[in-house]
Amino acid sequence: MTDLKGQCAIVTGGTKGIGHSIAEALLAEGARVAICGRSAATLSDAIRSLGTRGRIVGRPCDVGQWEQVKEFFSFVDQEFGDVDILVNNAGIGHFGAVDELAPELWREVIDTNLSGPFYCSKLAAARMKRRGGGFILNIGSLAGKYPFATGAAYNASKFGLAGFTEAMMLDLRHSNIRVSTIMPGSVQTGFRSEIEGAEWKLDPAAIASTAIHLFKTPGRNLASRIEMRPSRPRRK
Ligand SMILES: NC(=O)c1ccc[n+]([C@@H]2O[C@H](COP(=O)([O-])OP(=O)(O)OC[C@H]3O[C@@H](n4cnc5c(N)ncnc54)[C@H](OP(=O)(O)O)[C@@H]3O)[C@@H](O)[C@H]2O)c1
């Protein structure tokens, strides 16, 4: 198994939810971790709490903004000098029927969930090629496979991410850069907490342990797409 000790990992949206769990799990493996989120206050809280587990740095960055992403990667270059692992996790949802959905909300979802992973992967892949390899993990969603009413923007972003991920996997695999996606169903985080109940949802720690398993799998093997779902979802 690949040893993650000392490896440098970037986790976008590592301040809360799934990203926070992945950052925590990477620190437990001895990796150095850089996280970002839009809120400076939430970022400081996350760095303070995760800082007891290992070497973690962070900087506010909106992944949907190319200039901010470039600044974030320059910051990570200065802090760590390397990128071995990128986790494109940052994501948002705005939900509503097409005729009611404001164009700015559509754009925010596409910018964050689809353009963000492109911007980050573009910069990470260039660094990984120079280093001789790496791992890019995209946190997709079962909403990237199953459309639902009011999901037009979110479905479009996650269907797009699924296609983007597989094309990028084909682009990068001969450069020793593995690309994979985990597509979860409902996860117990602050995301869509208006959906009733919590105990039936996936545990973010389970997404994190699957991510760690992917990173540690010996380099000649690649699970390129993993679907995860609650084993006993609420009955509709
Ligand atoms: N929870 C679910 O049921 C579920 C299911 C399937 C897939 N997913 C996917 O899993 C990922 C994480 O979701 P989650 O449930 O952990 O959500 P969450 O608890 O709301 O956390 C989202 C994280 O992303 C950050 N973020 C949001 N927009 C950002 C932006 N433009 N730039 C940088 N950071 C940004 C947030 O920080 P700030 O708010 O400070 O920016 C936060 O750290 C998303 O891609 C989501 O689509 C979630």
The ligand as an SDF file (V2000), in Angstrom:
LIG
                    3D

 48 52  0  0  0  0  0  0  0  0999 V2000
  -24.0080   16.0910    1.7640 N   0  0  0  0  0  0  0  0  0  0  0  0
  -24.5250   15.3720    0.7920 C   0  0  0  0  0  0  0  0  0  0  0  0
  -25.6140   14.7960    0.9220 O   0  0  0  0  0  0  0  0  0  0  0  0
  -23.7440   15.1830   -0.4930 C   0  0  0  0  0  0  0  0  0  0  0  0
  -24.1240   14.1370   -1.3370 C   0  0  0  0  0  0  0  0  0  0  0  0
  -23.4280   13.9310   -2.5250 C   0  0  0  0  0  0  0  0  0  0  0  0
  -22.3870   14.7730   -2.8490 C   0  0  0  0  0  0  0  0  0  0  0  0
  -22.0500   15.7990   -2.0180 N   0  0  0  0  0  0  0  0  0  0  0  0
  -20.9470   16.6500   -2.4400 C   0  0  0  0  0  0  0  0  0  0  0  0
  -19.9240   16.6090   -1.4600 O   0  0  0  0  0  0  0  0  0  0  0  0
  -19.2100   17.8320   -1.4640 C   0  0  0  0  0  0  0  0  0  0  0  0
  -19.1170   18.3560   -0.0510 C   0  0  0  0  0  0  0  0  0  0  0  0
  -20.4400   18.5120    0.4510 O   0  0  0  0  0  0  0  0  0  0  0  0
  -20.7590   18.6130    2.0240 P   0  0  0  0  0  0  0  0  0  0  0  0
  -22.0010   17.8630    2.2380 O   0  0  0  0  0  0  0  0  0  0  0  0
  -19.5670   18.3050    2.8280 O   0  0  0  0  0  0  0  0  0  0  0  0
  -21.1020   20.1740    2.0970 O   0  0  0  0  0  0  0  0  0  0  0  0
  -20.8900   21.2420    3.2810 P   0  0  0  0  0  0  0  0  0  0  0  0
  -20.9580   20.5880    4.6090 O   0  0  0  0  0  0  0  0  0  0  0  0
  -21.8510   22.3430    2.9540 O   0  0  0  0  0  0  0  0  0  0  0  0
  -19.3950   21.7540    3.0510 O   0  0  0  0  0  0  0  0  0  0  0  0
  -19.0440   22.3730    1.8330 C   0  0  0  0  0  0  0  0  0  0  0  0
  -17.6280   22.8710    1.9020 C   0  0  0  0  0  0  0  0  0  0  0  0
  -17.2910   23.4810    0.6570 O   0  0  0  0  0  0  0  0  0  0  0  0
  -16.9150   24.8500    0.8820 C   0  0  0  0  0  0  0  0  0  0  0  0
  -17.3070   25.6180   -0.3030 N   0  0  0  0  0  0  0  0  0  0  0  0
  -18.5510   25.8150   -0.8170 C   0  0  0  0  0  0  0  0  0  0  0  0
  -18.4810   26.5840   -1.9080 N   0  0  0  0  0  0  0  0  0  0  0  0
  -17.1700   26.8790   -2.0980 C   0  0  0  0  0  0  0  0  0  0  0  0
  -16.4660   27.6390   -3.0590 C   0  0  0  0  0  0  0  0  0  0  0  0
  -17.0790   28.2750   -4.0820 N   0  0  0  0  0  0  0  0  0  0  0  0
  -15.1130   27.7280   -2.9560 N   0  0  0  0  0  0  0  0  0  0  0  0
  -14.4640   27.0960   -1.9340 C   0  0  0  0  0  0  0  0  0  0  0  0
  -15.0810   26.3720   -0.9920 N   0  0  0  0  0  0  0  0  0  0  0  0
  -16.4280   26.2720   -1.0770 C   0  0  0  0  0  0  0  0  0  0  0  0
  -17.6030   25.2300    2.1730 C   0  0  0  0  0  0  0  0  0  0  0  0
  -16.9850   26.3280    2.8380 O   0  0  0  0  0  0  0  0  0  0  0  0
  -17.5520   27.8650    2.6440 P   0  0  0  0  0  0  0  0  0  0  0  0
  -19.0340   27.7860    2.7750 O   0  0  0  0  0  0  0  0  0  0  0  0
  -16.8630   28.6590    3.7080 O   0  0  0  0  0  0  0  0  0  0  0  0
  -17.1210   28.2480    1.2780 O   0  0  0  0  0  0  0  0  0  0  0  0
  -17.4260   23.9460    2.9690 C   0  0  0  0  0  0  0  0  0  0  0  0
  -16.1150   23.8550    3.4710 O   0  0  0  0  0  0  0  0  0  0  0  0
  -19.9320   18.7590   -2.4490 C   0  0  0  0  0  0  0  0  0  0  0  0
  -19.2670   18.7300   -3.7010 O   0  0  0  0  0  0  0  0  0  0  0  0
  -21.3070   18.1170   -2.5630 C   0  0  0  0  0  0  0  0  0  0  0  0
  -21.9090   18.4050   -3.8100 O   0  0  0  0  0  0  0  0  0  0  0  0
  -22.6920   16.0050   -0.8520 C   0  0  0  0  0  0  0  0  0  0  0  0
  1  2  1  0
  2  3  2  0
  2  4  1  0
  4  5  1  0
  4 48  2  0
  5  6  2  0
  6  7  1  0
  7  8  2  0
  8  9  1  0
  8 48  1  0
  9 10  1  0
  9 46  1  0
 10 11  1  0
 11 12  1  0
 11 44  1  0
 12 13  1  0
 13 14  1  0
 14 15  2  0
 14 16  1  0
 14 17  1  0
 17 18  1  0
 18 19  2  0
 18 20  1  0
 18 21  1  0
 21 22  1  0
 22 23  1  0
 23 24  1  0
 23 42  1  0
 24 25  1  0
 25 26  1  0
 25 36  1  0
 26 27  1  0
 26 35  1  0
 27 28  2  0
 28 29  1  0
 29 30  1  0
 29 35  2  0
 30 31  1  0
 30 32  2  0
 32 33  1  0
 33 34  2  0
 34 35  1  0
 36 37  1  0
 36 42  1  0
 37 38  1  0
 38 39  2  0
 38 40  1  0
 38 41  1  0
 42 43  1  0
 44 45  1  0
 44 46  1  0
 46 47  1  0
M  CHG  2   8   1  16  -1
M  END
$$$$
